[in-house]
Amino acid sequence: MVLGASPNPARYAHKAVSRLVAQGHEVIPVGIKAGEIAGINILNELRPVEDIHTISLYLGVPHQAAYYDYILSLQPQRLIFNPGTENPELGRLAREQGIAVESACTLVMLATGAY
């Protein structure tokens, strides 16, 4: 899941969804603006989703609190804080629930095979 997805191709979240799809990953883009990325509709509602392995976060810290419960309810195996999204509070909450937390760039991880 990419949280903070945007239909704007100049945004890093958009690029991340496109590259994840290109590398064969199943992606659920979630954002506030309607649109699509790589043929996938951006979800504009916080609906329950099962079997989420990784959430790649592209929301600034001031906007994250509204998503804490949603993120934690999905019980992902990993939460990636992309540059500029690092949040010690959310990181602590995630680790307390057994979620692996990484401060990294999804795009770099994909480019280097570290994803």
Backbone as ProteinMPNN parsed JSONL, in Angstrom:
{"seq_chain_A": "MVLGASPNPARYAHKAVSRLVAQGHEVIPVGIKAGEIAGINILNELRPVEDIHTISLYLGVPHQAAYYDYILSLQPQRLIFNPGTENPELGRLAREQGIAVESACTLVMLATGAY", "coords_chain_A": {"N_chain_A": [[0.842, -1.175, 0.0], [0.509, 2.2, -0.816], [0.419, 5.013, 0.925], [-0.865, 8.144, 0.701], [-0.918, 8.544, -1.917], [-0.913, 10.055, -5.157], [-2.469, 11.448, -8.074], [-0.81, 12.989, -9.563], [1.861, 12.924, -11.678], [4.346, 13.995, -11.073], [4.771, 13.714, -8.405], [6.389, 11.968, -5.718], [5.105, 9.778, -4.534], [3.418, 8.906, -6.551], [5.31, 8.101, -8.439], [6.441, 6.015, -6.995], [4.316, 4.148, -6.815], [4.028, 3.553, -9.548], [6.551, 2.391, -10.138], [6.568, 0.217, -8.367], [4.467, -1.319, -9.431], [5.551, -1.798, -11.979], [7.608, -3.467, -11.272], [6.294, -5.72, -10.579], [4.902, -5.846, -8.166], [1.995, -6.069, -6.145], [-0.139, -3.397, -5.665], [-1.8, -1.033, -3.628], [-2.965, 2.002, -4.011], [-3.571, 4.757, -1.917], [-5.181, 7.759, -1.371], [-6.105, 11.27, -1.213], [-7.019, 12.517, -3.468], [-8.905, 11.864, -6.371], [-8.267, 9.564, -9.02], [-5.941, 7.745, -11.093], [-3.185, 5.481, -11.09], [-0.829, 3.933, -13.012], [-2.861, 2.377, -14.118], [-4.358, 1.662, -11.907], [-6.939, 2.447, -9.721], [-6.98, 5.141, -7.448], [-7.623, 4.751, -4.095], [-10.008, 6.491, -2.212], [-11.057, 6.295, 0.22], [-10.911, 5.033, 3.548], [-10.876, 2.006, 3.689], [-11.199, -1.339, 5.016], [-8.514, -3.552, 4.4], [-7.053, -6.607, 3.584], [-4.146, -8.62, 4.294], [-1.881, -6.902, 3.934], [1.377, -6.318, 3.233], [3.394, -4.293, 3.23], [3.361, -0.865, 4.072], [3.957, 2.026, 2.445], [4.786, 5.15, 3.289], [3.749, 8.362, 2.421], [2.932, 10.731, 3.545], [3.038, 13.841, 5.136], [4.178, 14.567, 8.469], [2.317, 16.273, 9.957], [-0.122, 15.445, 8.9], [-0.452, 12.798, 9.478], [-1.563, 11.806, 11.906], [-4.344, 11.478, 11.697], [-4.476, 9.098, 10.396], [-3.393, 7.109, 11.949], [-4.889, 5.06, 13.393], [-6.003, 3.666, 11.235], [-3.722, 2.764, 9.795], [-2.507, 1.096, 11.744], [-4.579, -0.732, 12.122], [-4.537, -2.24, 9.829], [-2.484, -3.962, 10.156], [0.171, -4.287, 8.957], [3.211, -5.902, 7.847], [5.391, -4.311, 7.583], [6.361, -0.882, 7.821], [7.191, 1.833, 5.945], [8.84, 4.796, 6.302], [9.122, 7.312, 4.208], [11.512, 9.784, 3.005], [11.127, 12.786, 4.808], [8.804, 12.059, 6.051], [9.224, 10.925, 8.469], [8.361, 9.852, 11.693], [8.525, 9.687, 14.987], [6.589, 9.024, 16.961], [4.496, 7.568, 15.627], [6.099, 5.549, 14.622], [6.903, 4.297, 17.003], [4.411, 3.365, 17.969], [3.785, 1.563, 15.945], [5.928, -0.308, 16.126], [5.36, -1.315, 18.681], [3.242, -2.928, 18.075], [4.394, -4.936, 16.722], [5.195, -4.351, 14.155], [7.531, -3.941, 11.625], [9.684, -1.201, 11.25], [10.928, 1.179, 9.014], [13.05, 3.811, 8.043], [13.374, 5.017, 5.083], [13.871, 5.341, 1.527], [11.48, 4.447, -0.675], [11.724, 4.415, -3.471], [14.507, 4.338, -3.873], [15.055, 1.951, -2.584], [13.731, 0.164, -4.288], [15.222, 0.563, -6.629], [17.684, -0.423, -5.916], [17.258, -3.028, -5.262], [16.611, -3.598, -2.671], [14.086, -3.617, -1.664]], "CA_chain_A": [[0.0, 0.0, 0.0], [1.157, 3.503, -0.797], [-0.491, 5.936, 1.601], [-0.494, 9.479, 0.275], [-0.818, 8.451, -3.372], [-1.394, 11.223, -5.886], [-2.531, 11.257, -9.521], [0.178, 13.884, -10.162], [3.057, 12.137, -11.979], [5.547, 14.624, -10.528], [4.872, 13.387, -6.973], [7.148, 10.749, -5.459], [4.177, 8.67, -4.269], [2.982, 8.441, -7.87], [6.44, 7.377, -9.01], [6.603, 4.766, -6.246], [3.282, 3.209, -7.263], [4.374, 3.133, -10.911], [7.705, 1.484, -10.109], [6.155, -1.024, -7.711], [3.7, -2.074, -10.422], [6.478, -2.22, -13.03], [8.433, -4.559, -10.756], [5.447, -6.87, -10.305], [4.289, -5.829, -6.838], [0.59, -5.68, -6.057], [-0.139, -2.105, -4.98], [-3.06, -0.35, -3.36], [-2.704, 3.412, -3.745], [-4.596, 5.417, -1.114], [-4.931, 9.194, -1.331], [-7.311, 12.101, -1.079], [-7.454, 12.952, -4.792], [-9.316, 10.794, -7.28], [-7.428, 9.373, -10.197], [-5.357, 6.415, -11.19], [-1.749, 5.375, -11.317], [-0.493, 2.649, -13.646], [-4.085, 1.623, -14.328], [-4.995, 1.312, -10.631], [-7.659, 3.572, -9.126], [-6.562, 5.573, -6.112], [-8.708, 4.654, -3.113], [-10.211, 7.741, -1.503], [-11.69, 6.001, 1.507], [-10.087, 4.144, 4.374], [-11.603, 0.747, 3.851], [-10.356, -2.447, 5.476], [-7.821, -4.324, 3.379], [-6.349, -7.71, 4.233], [-2.86, -9.104, 3.784], [-0.971, -5.824, 3.543], [2.742, -6.59, 3.686], [4.132, -3.059, 3.463], [2.776, 0.445, 3.813], [4.957, 3.039, 2.138], [4.123, 6.374, 3.735], [4.076, 9.609, 1.731], [2.156, 11.792, 4.19], [3.81, 14.613, 6.099], [3.842, 14.303, 9.882], [1.084, 16.923, 10.426], [-1.312, 14.784, 8.354], [-0.436, 11.373, 9.786], [-2.351, 11.413, 13.087], [-5.679, 11.047, 11.262], [-4.35, 7.77, 9.791], [-2.784, 6.154, 12.887], [-5.744, 3.895, 13.637], [-6.122, 2.919, 9.984], [-2.443, 2.087, 9.54], [-2.322, 0.018, 12.723], [-5.628, -1.744, 11.941], [-4.185, -3.077, 8.68], [-1.481, -4.902, 10.647], [1.184, -4.624, 7.954], [4.465, -6.43, 8.375], [6.415, -3.277, 7.525], [5.962, 0.5, 7.562], [8.334, 2.593, 5.446], [8.759, 6.247, 6.362], [9.925, 7.915, 3.149], [12.106, 11.043, 3.453], [10.192, 13.845, 5.152], [7.618, 11.528, 6.735], [9.661, 10.265, 9.695], [7.496, 10.201, 12.818], [8.857, 8.797, 16.101], [5.392, 8.543, 17.663], [3.878, 6.503, 14.827], [7.065, 4.459, 14.598], [6.811, 3.595, 18.287], [3.131, 2.653, 17.997], [3.887, 0.429, 15.013], [6.823, -1.314, 16.718], [4.651, -1.939, 19.806], [2.334, -3.933, 17.503], [5.184, -5.919, 15.989], [5.391, -3.931, 12.771], [8.89, -3.474, 11.341], [9.681, 0.211, 10.844], [12.13, 1.596, 8.295], [13.144, 5.151, 7.47], [14.076, 4.746, 3.833], [13.193, 5.809, 0.325], [10.961, 3.315, -1.438], [12.276, 4.451, -4.826], [15.893, 3.866, -3.798], [14.981, 0.529, -2.253], [13.373, -0.545, -5.52], [16.321, 0.675, -7.584], [18.852, -1.187, -5.452], [16.865, -4.395, -4.945], [16.475, -3.737, -1.22], [12.682, -3.522, -1.272]], "C_chain_A": [[0.884, 1.234, 0.0], [0.128, 4.48, -0.246], [-0.001, 7.354, 1.342], [-0.328, 9.529, -1.234], [-1.467, 9.668, -4.029], [-1.461, 10.913, -7.378], [-1.513, 12.127, -10.27], [1.481, 13.118, -10.418], [4.36, 12.744, -11.462], [5.774, 14.272, -9.056], [5.589, 12.054, -6.784], [6.24, 9.551, -5.174], [3.674, 8.072, -5.577], [4.079, 7.601, -8.512], [6.637, 6.032, -8.308], [5.575, 3.734, -6.681], [3.638, 2.675, -8.646], [5.52, 2.129, -10.915], [7.38, 0.165, -9.412], [5.403, -1.912, -8.693], [4.637, -2.626, -11.497], [7.35, -3.391, -12.584], [7.594, -5.752, -10.284], [4.825, -6.93, -8.926], [2.814, -5.452, -6.95], [0.529, -4.43, -5.184], [-1.56, -1.607, -4.793], [-2.704, 1.105, -3.064], [-3.883, 4.04, -2.99], [-4.232, 6.897, -1.031], [-6.228, 9.963, -1.248], [-7.85, 12.567, -2.432], [-7.802, 11.744, -5.659], [-8.366, 10.73, -8.463], [-6.915, 7.956, -10.238], [-3.869, 6.537, -11.45], [-1.502, 3.988, -11.888], [-1.72, 1.751, -13.802], [-4.826, 1.207, -13.064], [-5.672, 2.562, -10.066], [-7.118, 3.865, -7.736], [-7.78, 5.475, -5.19], [-8.786, 5.968, -2.352], [-10.905, 7.543, -0.17], [-10.831, 4.989, 2.248], [-10.855, 2.866, 4.663], [-10.654, -0.344, 4.339], [-9.775, -3.206, 4.284], [-7.037, -5.404, 4.106], [-5.02, -7.985, 3.552], [-1.971, -8.001, 3.213], [0.408, -6.153, 4.106], [3.442, -5.304, 4.1], [3.252, -1.849, 3.197], [3.943, 1.4, 3.611], [4.289, 4.391, 2.334], [4.66, 7.595, 3.009], [3.192, 10.74, 2.253], [3.067, 12.513, 5.166], [3.309, 14.37, 7.513], [2.561, 15.0, 10.323], [-0.199, 16.231, 9.971], [-1.442, 13.319, 8.782], [-1.366, 10.962, 10.92], [-3.733, 10.899, 12.706], [-5.662, 9.62, 10.706], [-3.775, 6.719, 10.748], [-3.62, 4.89, 13.036], [-5.872, 3.034, 12.383], [-4.859, 2.12, 9.712], [-2.286, 0.893, 10.459], [-3.356, -1.087, 12.544], [-5.317, -2.688, 10.786], [-3.153, -4.138, 9.037], [-0.463, -5.292, 9.569], [2.403, -5.239, 8.624], [5.517, -5.338, 8.462], [5.783, -1.927, 7.206], [7.213, 1.26, 7.15], [8.01, 4.079, 5.543], [9.695, 6.792, 5.282], [10.465, 9.263, 3.638], [11.062, 12.14, 3.655], [8.956, 13.373, 5.883], [7.959, 10.9, 8.081], [8.872, 10.786, 10.895], [7.776, 9.24, 13.975], [7.637, 8.229, 16.819], [4.736, 7.394, 16.911], [4.812, 5.303, 14.741], [7.003, 3.627, 15.865], [5.529, 2.777, 18.359], [3.18, 1.417, 17.1], [4.765, -0.673, 15.604], [6.157, -2.029, 17.89], [3.678, -3.012, 19.326], [3.077, -4.947, 16.637], [5.42, -5.594, 14.529], [6.832, -3.439, 12.618], [8.8, -2.054, 10.789], [11.002, 0.537, 10.174], [11.989, 3.048, 7.88], [14.006, 4.994, 6.226], [13.27, 5.322, 2.685], [12.766, 4.595, -0.496], [11.569, 3.269, -2.839], [13.715, 3.959, -4.847], [15.92, 2.371, -3.488], [14.655, -0.307, -3.49], [14.537, -0.553, -6.514], [17.511, -0.193, -7.214], [18.527, -2.639, -5.122], [16.693, -4.644, -3.465], [15.028, -3.716, -0.751], [12.198, -4.844, -0.737]], "O_chain_A": [[1.879, 1.305, 0.722], [-0.9, 4.74, -0.871], [1.116, 7.721, 1.706], [0.315, 10.431, -1.771], [-2.438, 10.228, -3.52], [-0.607, 10.195, -7.898], [-1.376, 12.005, -11.487], [2.14, 12.704, -9.465], [5.38, 12.057, -11.422], [6.858, 14.511, -8.523], [5.425, 11.129, -7.58], [6.577, 8.424, -5.539], [3.524, 6.856, -5.686], [3.817, 6.529, -9.058], [6.961, 5.032, -8.949], [5.916, 2.57, -6.894], [3.556, 1.47, -8.884], [5.462, 1.124, -11.623], [7.866, -0.888, -9.823], [5.665, -3.112, -8.782], [4.526, -3.79, -11.879], [7.778, -4.205, -13.402], [8.118, -6.68, -9.667], [4.271, -7.963, -8.546], [2.443, -4.607, -7.764], [1.086, -4.41, -4.087], [-2.408, -1.739, -5.676], [-2.196, 1.41, -1.985], [-5.04, 3.874, -3.377], [-3.11, 7.246, -0.664], [-7.312, 9.382, -1.217], [-9.01, 12.967, -2.532], [-7.088, 10.742, -5.674], [-7.748, 11.724, -8.845], [-7.389, 7.081, -9.514], [-3.374, 7.545, -11.955], [-1.921, 2.986, -11.309], [-1.638, 0.533, -13.644], [-5.815, 0.479, -13.139], [-5.041, 3.613, -9.948], [-6.836, 2.957, -6.955], [-8.833, 6.046, -5.474], [-7.771, 6.498, -1.901], [-11.293, 8.507, 0.49], [-10.116, 4.193, 1.639], [-11.408, 2.683, 5.747], [-9.448, -0.277, 4.101], [-10.461, -3.464, 3.295], [-6.421, -5.136, 5.138], [-4.805, -7.629, 2.394], [-1.384, -8.154, 2.141], [0.579, -6.252, 5.321], [4.016, -5.224, 5.186], [2.497, -1.813, 2.225], [4.797, 1.561, 4.483], [3.34, 4.732, 1.628], [5.867, 7.837, 2.981], [2.759, 11.602, 1.488], [3.787, 11.878, 5.936], [2.15, 14.009, 7.719], [1.76, 14.373, 11.016], [-1.25, 16.409, 10.587], [-2.444, 12.674, 8.474], [-1.91, 9.858, 10.888], [-4.238, 9.971, 13.337], [-6.716, 9.002, 10.559], [-3.684, 5.547, 10.382], [-3.124, 3.783, 12.83], [-5.851, 1.807, 12.468], [-4.927, 0.924, 9.428], [-1.965, -0.205, 10.004], [-3.055, -2.256, 12.784], [-5.792, -3.824, 10.774], [-2.972, -5.106, 8.298], [-0.258, -6.476, 9.301], [2.593, -5.103, 9.832], [6.423, -5.403, 9.293], [4.822, -1.829, 6.443], [8.181, 1.329, 7.907], [7.043, 4.56, 4.952], [10.916, 6.738, 5.429], [9.928, 9.826, 4.592], [10.226, 12.388, 2.787], [8.136, 14.191, 6.299], [7.07, 10.393, 8.765], [8.732, 11.994, 11.088], [7.315, 8.099, 13.951], [7.652, 7.073, 17.241], [4.452, 6.352, 17.501], [4.357, 4.16, 14.783], [7.046, 2.398, 15.812], [5.559, 1.616, 18.768], [2.672, 0.356, 17.462], [4.385, -1.843, 15.585], [6.366, -3.228, 18.077], [3.326, -3.911, 20.089], [2.459, -5.723, 15.908], [5.805, -6.466, 13.75], [7.292, -2.61, 13.404], [7.94, -1.752, 9.962], [12.069, 0.213, 10.696], [10.928, 3.468, 7.418], [15.225, 4.856, 6.318], [12.124, 5.737, 2.859], [13.603, 3.815, -0.95], [11.893, 2.19, -3.337], [14.1, 3.23, -5.76], [16.712, 1.623, -4.061], [15.246, -1.366, -3.703], [14.798, -1.566, -7.162], [18.257, -0.645, -8.083], [19.416, -3.402, -4.745], [16.636, -5.798, -3.039], [14.773, -3.791, 0.451], [11.035, -4.966, -0.352]]}, "name": "protein", "num_of_chains": 1, "seq": "MVLGASPNPARYAHKAVSRLVAQGHEVIPVGIKAGEIAGINILNELRPVEDIHTISLYLGVPHQAAYYDYILSLQPQRLIFNPGTENPELGRLAREQGIAVESACTLVMLATGAY"}
